Amino acid sequence: MLRLKSNSSQRWLSQVESNLDEILIDHAHCERKAASTAMGLMNSYAERRELCDEMASIVIEELEHYRMVLDVLDSRGIRFRQLRPSSYGSQLNALIIRTEPQRAVDKLLVASLIEARSCERFDLLRKHAPDKVLADFYDSLFESEARHHATYVRLAEEFAPRAEVQRRLNELSEAEAKIIEVGSELARMHS
């Protein structure tokens, strides 16, 4: 299902245990950025009706998730604030080839990998959450992240043949695994 080449480490779970507030704040930022990514794809490929329809749905869902995370923060008395992001997203985006149609393929596949990693981490969070409320919250988000991952991969196949998309997804997934392995000292959803 998920096209990841690695699993999250105990290091990340330790970061979660020690810095849950920051993980939750960063999660809200991730949902906002996911909506922005989908909106950016709509702007870049406005002539692609299926892509725009799918992205509109994802924008709405990601913004809904953003509000849900803000509600979790409020219920826990955690003040939402800016955080320095990890370099995960910028490192993945640096791998995007800048010429079309490969740019479209890469942008969609990078988005798919970010969704896949979020899905994998939500699974860990629902299993290791400190309370049932938080476990149920992450359980409620798990399926949508997996669906978004699959949608981005499917849409990439509108720009290039399936074999080429699968080859490139494999390459980007290998790179994503190396980025995750190095990790970050920052406690983030994608550190």
C-alpha positions as CSV (number, residue, x, y, z in Angstrom):
1,M,0.0,0.0,0.0
2,L,2.5,2.7,1.1
3,R,5.5,2.9,-1.1
4,L,8.0,3.7,1.7
5,K,11.4,2.1,1.8
6,S,11.9,2.4,5.6
7,N,10.0,2.4,8.8
8,S,10.2,5.1,11.4
9,S,12.8,4.5,14.1
10,Q,12.6,4.3,17.9
11,R,14.4,7.7,17.8
12,W,11.3,9.3,16.4
13,L,9.0,7.7,19.0
14,S,11.4,8.9,21.7
15,Q,11.0,12.4,20.2
16,V,7.3,12.1,20.4
17,E,7.3,10.9,24.0
18,S,9.6,13.8,25.0
19,N,8.0,16.6,22.9
20,L,4.4,15.7,22.2
21,D,3.3,19.4,22.3
22,E,5.7,20.3,19.5
23,I,4.7,17.2,17.5
24,L,1.1,18.3,17.7
25,I,1.8,21.9,16.8
26,D,3.9,20.7,13.8
27,H,1.1,18.4,12.8
28,A,-1.2,21.4,12.4
29,H,1.5,23.1,10.3
30,C,1.8,20.0,8.2
31,E,-2.0,19.9,7.5
32,R,-1.9,23.6,6.4
33,K,1.1,22.9,4.2
34,A,-0.6,19.9,2.6
35,A,-3.6,22.1,1.7
36,S,-1.2,24.6,0.2
37,T,0.6,21.9,-1.8
38,A,-2.7,20.8,-3.3
39,M,-3.7,24.4,-4.1
40,G,-0.3,24.9,-5.7
41,L,-0.9,21.9,-7.9
42,M,-4.3,23.3,-8.9
43,N,-2.6,26.6,-9.9
44,S,0.2,24.9,-11.8
45,Y,-2.0,22.5,-13.7
46,A,-5.3,24.4,-14.0
47,E,-6.0,22.8,-17.4
48,R,-6.1,19.3,-15.9
49,R,-9.6,19.0,-14.7
50,E,-9.3,15.6,-13.0
51,L,-6.2,16.8,-11.1
52,C,-8.0,20.0,-10.1
53,D,-11.1,18.2,-8.9
54,E,-9.0,15.8,-6.8
55,M,-6.9,18.6,-5.4
56,A,-10.0,20.6,-4.5
57,S,-11.2,17.7,-2.4
58,I,-7.8,17.3,-0.8
59,V,-7.5,21.0,0.0
60,I,-10.9,20.9,1.8
61,E,-10.0,17.7,3.7
62,E,-6.5,19.0,4.7
63,L,-8.0,22.2,6.0
64,E,-10.6,20.3,7.9
65,H,-7.7,18.2,9.5
66,Y,-5.9,21.5,10.3
67,R,-8.9,22.7,12.2
68,M,-9.2,19.3,14.0
69,V,-5.6,19.5,15.1
70,L,-6.1,23.1,16.3
71,D,-9.1,21.7,18.4
72,V,-6.8,19.0,19.8
73,L,-4.3,21.7,20.8
74,D,-7.0,23.8,22.4
75,S,-8.4,20.9,24.3
76,R,-4.9,20.2,25.7
77,G,-4.2,23.8,26.5
78,I,-1.3,24.0,24.0
79,R,-0.8,27.3,22.3
80,F,-0.4,27.1,18.5
81,R,2.6,29.0,17.3
82,Q,5.2,29.0,14.6
83,L,7.9,26.3,14.7
84,R,11.1,26.0,12.8
85,P,10.3,23.3,10.3
86,S,12.5,20.2,9.8
87,S,14.4,20.0,6.5
88,Y,12.4,17.0,5.4
89,G,10.1,18.7,3.0
90,S,12.8,21.0,1.5
91,Q,15.1,18.1,1.0
92,L,12.4,16.1,-0.9
93,N,11.4,19.2,-2.9
94,A,15.0,19.7,-3.9
95,L,14.8,16.4,-5.8
96,I,12.1,17.6,-8.1
97,I,13.3,17.8,-11.7
98,R,12.4,21.3,-13.0
99,T,11.4,20.5,-16.6
100,E,7.9,19.4,-17.6
101,P,6.4,16.8,-17.6
102,Q,8.8,15.3,-15.1
103,R,8.3,18.3,-12.8
104,A,4.6,17.4,-12.5
105,V,5.4,13.7,-11.9
106,D,8.0,14.6,-9.3
107,K,5.8,17.1,-7.5
108,L,2.9,14.6,-7.3
109,L,5.3,11.8,-6.1
110,V,6.9,13.9,-3.5
111,A,3.5,14.8,-2.2
112,S,2.6,11.1,-2.2
113,L,5.6,10.2,-0.2
114,I,4.9,12.9,2.4
115,E,1.4,11.6,2.7
116,A,2.7,8.0,3.0
117,R,5.1,9.0,5.8
118,S,2.4,10.9,7.6
119,C,0.2,7.8,7.3
120,E,2.9,5.6,8.7
121,R,3.5,8.0,11.6
122,F,-0.2,8.3,12.3
123,D,-0.3,4.6,12.6
124,L,2.5,4.7,15.2
125,L,0.8,7.6,17.0
126,R,-2.5,5.7,17.3
127,K,-0.6,2.7,18.7
128,H,1.6,4.7,21.1
129,A,-0.5,7.7,22.1
130,P,-0.5,8.5,25.8
131,D,-4.3,8.4,25.9
132,K,-7.3,7.0,24.1
133,V,-8.6,10.4,22.9
134,L,-5.3,11.0,21.0
135,A,-5.1,7.4,19.8
136,D,-8.7,7.7,18.4
137,F,-7.8,11.0,16.8
138,Y,-4.9,9.6,14.8
139,D,-6.9,6.5,14.0
140,S,-9.5,8.8,12.4
141,L,-6.8,10.4,10.1
142,F,-5.0,7.3,9.1
143,E,-7.2,6.2,6.1
144,S,-7.3,9.7,4.5
145,E,-3.5,9.9,4.4
146,A,-3.3,6.5,2.7
147,R,-5.9,7.6,0.2
148,H,-4.1,10.9,-0.5
149,H,-0.9,8.9,-1.2
150,A,-2.6,6.7,-3.7
151,T,-4.4,9.7,-5.4
152,Y,-1.1,11.5,-5.9
153,V,0.5,8.4,-7.4
154,R,-2.5,7.8,-9.7
155,L,-2.4,11.4,-10.9
156,A,1.3,11.2,-11.7
157,E,0.4,8.5,-14.2
158,E,-1.6,11.1,-16.1
159,F,1.7,12.8,-16.9
160,A,3.9,9.8,-17.7
161,P,3.6,6.1,-18.3
162,R,3.0,3.9,-15.3
163,A,6.4,2.1,-15.5
164,E,8.2,5.5,-15.6
165,V,6.1,6.7,-12.6
166,Q,6.9,3.6,-10.6
167,R,10.6,3.8,-11.4
168,R,10.7,7.4,-10.3
169,L,8.6,6.7,-7.2
170,N,11.1,4.0,-6.3
171,E,14.0,6.4,-6.7
172,L,12.3,9.2,-4.6
173,S,11.3,6.6,-2.0
174,E,14.9,5.5,-1.6
175,A,15.9,9.1,-1.2
176,E,13.1,9.7,1.3
177,A,14.3,6.8,3.4
178,K,17.8,8.2,3.6
179,I,16.4,11.6,4.7
180,I,14.3,9.9,7.4
181,E,17.2,7.8,8.5
182,V,19.4,10.9,9.1
183,G,16.4,12.6,10.8
184,S,16.4,15.9,12.7
185,E,17.1,17.0,16.2
186,L,13.8,18.9,16.0
187,A,10.8,17.0,17.2
188,R,8.5,17.1,14.1
189,M,6.0,14.9,12.3
190,H,8.7,14.3,9.7
191,S,11.9,14.4,11.7
